[in-house]
Amino acid sequence: SGSTIDVGSQLVQANLESLQQRIDPETLTNNFKDAITVVRELELRYLWVDALCIVQDSQSDWARESAKMDEIYQNAYLTLAATSATTSSAGFLQRPDYYVAVRAYKDRKDPTVKGRYYLSDRHSMIDVWGYIGMEAVWNTRGWTFQERLLSRRVLHFLPEELTWEGPVLDSPTKEVKGCSKNFWMLCTGEAGFGYKGSKFHRVIPEFMLQGGDFTRGNGTGGKPAPFKEGIGDKFADENFVNKHTKPGLLSMANAGTNTFVTLLLWPWLLAAADLSTRNGSQFFITTVVTSWLDGKHVVFGEVRDQESMKVVKAIEATGTNSGKVKYTKSPTIVNCGRLPDE
């Protein structure tokens, strides 16, 4: 969602057939290029842009597609608002070298804060509207007003900050149902694939044993079970409430920290951090307290009893400081499933 659209980035009857075959991102305006960057980093599959999905010079197509706006925006995963952009060629990801700080509304005038982001519950929409500022071009258009009212989640890209408009969690929970269900389904194989036959590819004594890469076996593969609709190759962290406080804890082996700020894609921050975070099927079991992993990996289970812990220690003995198993054959999950609850 931006302001004035360059003619070259519009779908019209003259280019309808060619754009149905392929859209070259390099021919698009900066707003659309930035939107593609955001969607790719969030690992979402589809991007809907009104100027490219509605034939702009066709009244019949406008009438047909505009009638679907409530369905499109209400069912969208996220609406990206290029609120600070004055034209579609301006882009919305380019920022000065700001740092990001978390501040409440009462700290908005703090001169030491050069960049901020705010969370707002959907019910606080009027307050956020006033804060964003009616002077923004995005807020002067009836079409974008409609988008904002219909969308479940809106992420506003402003000159020096990002504003999230949508639901926020009231309090953290220790439940990690997604990670648990994913693990169970991969243990039982009910998804048609899973842990059976896979190996522990990385074992470090006095640290942890890592497994779950049943596609490549080297730590670069694996995939989650379809434990909910829309799951792709990876899924996001649920929470970091449970800590790595003892040996025998089961934790997701993700690729980095899935924090709110990093997912908002400030380019200078992306360059400075590992933002490939997502969970798939890989997991690790701690053999000591690993508190430095708190806030980075989701703890979702633990080894059931002391007899099972003996197996963990036996696997640990096969590892080396580099993580490479010191024997020709790595420890392998010969069989797996779900034990009945106690």
C-alpha positions as CSV (number, residue, x, y, z in Angstrom):
1,S,0.0,0.0,0.0
2,G,1.6,3.3,-1.1
3,S,0.7,6.4,-2.9
4,T,0.9,7.4,-6.6
5,I,1.6,4.4,-8.7
6,D,4.1,4.6,-11.6
7,V,2.5,3.5,-14.9
8,G,5.3,0.9,-15.5
9,S,4.2,-1.0,-12.4
10,Q,0.5,-1.3,-13.3
11,L,-1.5,-4.2,-14.7
12,V,-3.4,-2.9,-17.8
13,Q,-5.0,-4.6,-20.7
14,A,-2.0,-4.0,-22.9
15,N,0.4,-5.9,-20.7
16,L,-2.1,-8.4,-19.2
17,E,-0.9,-11.4,-21.2
18,S,2.8,-10.8,-20.7
19,L,2.5,-10.2,-17.0
20,Q,0.5,-13.4,-16.6
21,Q,3.5,-15.2,-17.9
22,R,6.1,-13.5,-15.8
23,I,6.7,-10.4,-13.7
24,D,10.3,-9.2,-13.7
25,P,11.0,-7.7,-10.2
26,E,13.6,-5.3,-11.7
27,T,10.9,-3.6,-13.7
28,L,8.9,-2.8,-10.6
29,T,8.9,0.4,-8.5
30,N,10.9,0.5,-5.3
31,N,7.8,0.1,-3.1
32,F,7.0,-3.2,-4.8
33,K,10.6,-4.3,-4.7
34,D,10.7,-3.6,-1.0
35,A,7.5,-5.5,-0.5
36,I,9.0,-8.5,-2.2
37,T,12.0,-8.3,0.1
38,V,9.8,-8.3,3.2
39,V,7.7,-11.2,2.0
40,R,10.7,-13.3,1.1
41,E,12.3,-12.7,4.5
42,L,9.1,-13.7,6.3
43,E,9.1,-16.8,4.1
44,L,5.6,-16.2,2.8
45,R,4.6,-17.6,-0.5
46,Y,2.2,-15.0,-1.9
47,L,2.2,-11.3,-2.3
48,W,-1.0,-9.5,-3.4
49,V,-0.6,-6.0,-4.9
50,D,-3.7,-4.2,-6.1
51,A,-1.9,-2.4,-9.0
52,L,-0.7,-5.8,-10.3
53,C,-3.7,-7.9,-9.5
54,I,-6.5,-5.7,-10.8
55,V,-6.6,-4.6,-14.4
56,Q,-6.3,-0.8,-13.9
57,D,-8.0,0.3,-17.1
58,S,-10.8,-2.2,-17.0
59,Q,-14.0,-1.0,-15.2
60,S,-15.4,-4.6,-15.2
61,D,-12.3,-6.0,-13.6
62,W,-12.3,-3.2,-11.0
63,A,-16.0,-3.9,-10.2
64,R,-15.4,-7.6,-9.8
65,E,-12.2,-7.4,-7.8
66,S,-13.1,-4.5,-5.6
67,A,-16.0,-6.5,-4.3
68,K,-13.5,-9.0,-2.9
69,M,-11.5,-6.5,-0.8
70,D,-13.1,-7.5,2.5
71,E,-12.2,-11.2,1.9
72,I,-8.7,-10.4,0.7
73,Y,-7.6,-8.1,3.5
74,Q,-9.4,-9.9,6.3
75,N,-7.8,-13.2,5.3
76,A,-4.3,-11.7,4.6
77,Y,-1.4,-12.8,6.9
78,L,-0.1,-9.3,7.0
79,T,-0.8,-5.9,5.3
80,L,2.4,-3.9,4.5
81,A,1.8,-0.1,4.6
82,A,4.4,2.1,3.0
83,T,3.1,4.9,5.1
84,S,6.1,7.1,4.8
85,A,6.4,6.8,1.0
86,T,5.2,9.8,-1.1
87,T,5.4,7.9,-4.4
88,S,5.7,4.2,-5.4
89,S,9.2,4.8,-6.5
90,A,10.4,6.1,-3.1
91,G,10.6,2.7,-1.4
92,F,10.1,2.2,2.3
93,L,13.1,0.0,3.5
94,Q,15.9,2.5,3.1
95,R,16.8,4.0,6.5
96,P,19.6,6.0,7.9
97,D,21.9,4.3,10.4
98,Y,19.5,4.3,13.3
99,Y,19.4,2.0,16.2
100,V,16.1,0.5,17.4
101,A,14.9,1.1,21.0
102,V,11.7,0.0,22.6
103,R,9.9,2.9,24.1
104,A,6.3,3.5,25.4
105,Y,4.2,6.3,24.0
106,K,5.2,8.6,26.9
107,D,8.8,8.5,25.7
108,R,8.1,9.6,22.2
109,K,9.9,13.0,22.8
110,D,13.0,11.5,24.2
111,P,15.8,13.1,22.1
112,T,18.2,10.2,22.6
113,V,15.9,7.8,20.8
114,K,16.6,7.8,17.1
115,G,14.5,4.9,16.1
116,R,11.6,3.1,17.7
117,Y,8.8,0.6,17.2
118,Y,5.4,0.5,18.8
119,L,2.9,-2.3,19.5
120,S,-0.7,-1.4,19.5
121,D,-3.7,-3.5,20.3
122,R,-6.4,-3.3,17.5
123,H,-8.7,-1.5,19.9
124,S,-6.2,1.4,20.2
125,M,-6.5,2.2,16.5
126,I,-7.6,5.8,16.9
127,D,-4.6,6.6,19.1
128,V,-2.2,5.0,16.6
129,W,-3.9,6.8,13.7
130,G,-3.2,10.1,15.4
131,Y,0.4,9.1,16.1
132,I,1.1,8.0,12.5
133,G,-0.1,11.4,11.3
134,M,-2.8,12.4,8.8
135,E,-0.1,14.3,6.8
136,A,1.2,11.0,5.4
137,V,0.1,10.5,1.8
138,W,-1.0,6.9,2.7
139,N,-3.6,8.3,5.2
140,T,-5.2,10.6,2.6
141,R,-6.4,8.0,0.3
142,G,-9.8,6.3,0.6
143,W,-8.5,3.0,-0.8
144,T,-5.8,2.7,1.9
145,F,-8.3,3.7,4.6
146,Q,-10.3,0.7,3.5
147,E,-7.3,-1.5,3.6
148,R,-6.5,-0.4,7.1
149,L,-10.0,-1.0,8.4
150,L,-10.3,-4.4,6.8
151,S,-6.9,-5.8,7.7
152,R,-6.3,-7.9,10.7
153,R,-2.6,-6.9,11.0
154,V,-0.9,-3.8,9.5
155,L,2.8,-3.0,9.6
156,H,3.5,0.6,9.0
157,F,6.9,1.6,7.6
158,L,7.6,5.2,8.8
159,P,10.7,7.4,8.3
160,E,12.3,6.5,11.6
161,E,10.2,3.7,13.1
162,L,7.9,0.9,12.5
163,T,4.3,0.6,13.9
164,W,2.5,-2.6,14.3
165,E,-1.3,-2.4,14.3
166,G,-3.0,-5.6,15.3
167,P,-3.4,-8.2,18.0
168,V,-0.7,-8.4,20.8
169,L,-0.3,-11.1,23.4
170,D,-1.5,-10.1,26.9
171,S,1.0,-12.4,28.7
172,P,3.5,-15.1,27.8
173,T,2.6,-18.7,28.1
174,K,4.7,-21.8,28.8
175,E,2.7,-23.8,26.3
176,V,4.5,-24.6,23.0
177,K,1.8,-26.7,21.4
178,G,3.0,-26.2,17.9
179,C,6.6,-27.5,18.6
180,S,5.2,-30.4,20.6
181,K,2.7,-31.4,18.0
182,N,5.3,-31.1,15.2
183,F,7.7,-33.4,17.2
184,W,5.0,-35.9,18.0
185,M,3.9,-36.2,14.3
186,L,7.5,-36.6,13.2
187,C,8.0,-39.3,15.8
188,T,4.9,-41.3,14.8
189,G,5.4,-40.7,11.0
190,E,1.8,-39.8,10.6
191,A,2.7,-37.1,8.1
192,G,4.3,-39.6,5.8
193,F,7.8,-38.7,6.9
194,G,9.7,-38.3,10.1
195,Y,12.6,-39.1,12.4
196,K,12.7,-42.9,12.0
197,G,16.0,-43.9,10.4
198,S,17.6,-40.4,10.8
199,K,20.7,-39.8,12.8
200,F,22.2,-37.5,15.4
201,H,24.5,-35.5,13.1
202,R,26.0,-33.2,15.7
203,V,27.1,-34.3,19.1
204,I,29.2,-32.2,21.5
205,P,30.1,-33.5,24.9
206,E,29.2,-31.3,27.8
207,F,26.7,-29.4,25.6
208,M,24.1,-31.2,23.5
209,L,23.2,-33.8,20.8
210,Q,21.4,-32.6,17.7
211,G,19.3,-34.6,15.3
212,G,16.1,-34.3,13.2
213,D,17.6,-33.7,9.8
214,F,16.0,-36.6,8.0
215,T,16.3,-35.1,4.5
216,R,20.0,-34.4,4.3
217,G,21.5,-35.7,7.5
218,N,24.1,-32.9,7.9
219,G,22.2,-30.1,9.6
220,T,21.1,-28.2,6.5
221,G,17.8,-30.1,5.9
222,G,14.6,-31.3,7.5
223,K,11.1,-30.0,7.4
224,P,8.2,-29.7,9.8
225,A,5.1,-31.8,9.9
226,P,1.8,-30.2,8.7
227,F,0.6,-29.7,12.2
228,K,-1.5,-26.8,11.2
229,E,-2.8,-25.3,7.9
230,G,-0.3,-23.2,6.0
231,I,2.9,-24.8,7.4
232,G,5.7,-24.6,4.8
233,D,9.3,-25.5,5.1
234,K,9.7,-23.7,8.4
235,F,7.6,-22.2,11.2
236,A,8.3,-19.4,13.6
237,D,9.3,-19.5,17.3
238,E,6.4,-19.8,19.7
239,N,7.9,-18.3,22.8
240,F,11.0,-18.4,25.0
241,V,9.4,-18.7,28.4
242,N,10.9,-22.1,29.2
243,K,14.6,-21.9,29.9
244,H,17.6,-24.2,29.3
245,T,18.0,-24.9,33.1
246,K,19.2,-28.5,33.2
247,P,20.4,-31.5,31.3
248,G,17.9,-33.5,29.3
249,L,15.8,-30.7,27.9
250,L,14.4,-30.9,24.4
251,S,14.7,-27.7,22.3
252,M,14.2,-26.7,18.7
253,A,17.4,-26.2,16.7
254,N,16.5,-23.1,14.7
255,A,18.7,-21.0,12.6
256,G,18.8,-17.9,14.8
257,T,16.7,-15.6,16.9
258,N,13.2,-14.9,15.6
259,T,12.6,-11.6,17.4
260,F,10.0,-9.0,16.5
261,V,12.6,-6.4,15.5
262,T,14.5,-8.6,13.2
263,L,11.4,-9.8,11.4
264,L,10.5,-6.1,10.7
265,L,13.4,-6.1,8.2
266,W,15.3,-2.9,8.8
267,P,18.0,-3.4,6.1
268,W,20.9,-2.2,8.3
269,L,19.8,-4.6,11.0
270,L,19.5,-7.5,8.5
271,A,23.1,-7.0,7.4
272,A,24.3,-7.2,11.0
273,A,22.4,-10.3,12.2
274,D,21.6,-13.8,11.3
275,L,17.9,-13.6,10.4
276,S,17.3,-17.0,8.8
277,T,15.5,-18.1,11.9
278,R,12.8,-20.7,11.5
279,N,12.0,-24.0,13.0
280,G,11.7,-27.2,10.9
281,S,12.3,-30.7,12.3
282,Q,15.8,-30.4,13.9
283,F,16.0,-30.6,17.6
284,F,18.6,-30.9,20.3
285,I,18.8,-32.4,23.8
286,T,20.9,-30.7,26.4
287,T,23.5,-32.6,28.4
288,V,24.3,-29.6,30.7
289,V,22.7,-26.3,31.7
290,T,22.9,-24.1,28.5
291,S,21.5,-20.8,29.8
292,W,23.2,-18.9,26.9
293,L,20.6,-20.4,24.6
294,D,17.7,-18.8,26.5
295,G,15.7,-16.5,24.2
296,K,17.2,-18.1,21.1
297,H,15.7,-21.6,21.0
298,V,12.3,-22.9,22.1
299,V,12.3,-25.5,24.9
300,F,9.3,-27.7,24.5
301,G,10.1,-31.0,26.3
302,E,12.5,-33.1,28.4
303,V,13.9,-36.6,28.7
304,R,11.3,-38.7,30.5
305,D,13.3,-40.6,33.1
306,Q,16.7,-41.6,34.3
307,E,16.8,-44.7,32.1
308,S,16.2,-42.6,29.1
309,M,18.9,-40.2,30.3
310,K,21.4,-43.1,30.2
311,V,20.8,-43.3,26.4
312,V,21.4,-39.6,26.1
313,K,24.7,-39.9,27.9
314,A,25.7,-42.9,25.7
315,I,25.1,-40.8,22.6
316,E,26.9,-37.9,24.1
317,A,30.0,-40.1,24.5
318,T,30.2,-40.6,20.7
319,G,30.7,-36.8,20.1
320,T,33.7,-34.5,19.8
321,N,34.3,-30.8,20.5
322,S,33.7,-30.1,16.8
323,G,30.4,-31.9,16.8
324,K,31.5,-34.6,14.5
325,V,30.7,-38.1,15.6
326,K,34.0,-40.0,16.2
327,Y,32.7,-43.3,14.8
328,T,32.1,-44.4,11.3
329,K,28.3,-44.7,11.9
330,S,26.4,-42.0,13.7
331,P,23.9,-42.8,16.4
332,T,20.6,-43.5,14.5
333,I,16.9,-43.4,15.5
334,V,16.0,-47.0,14.6
335,N,12.4,-46.6,15.7
336,C,10.3,-43.9,17.3
337,G,6.7,-43.1,18.3
338,R,4.7,-41.5,21.1
339,L,4.5,-43.0,24.5
340,P,1.2,-42.9,26.4
341,D,0.9,-40.0,28.8
342,E,1.5,-40.8,32.5
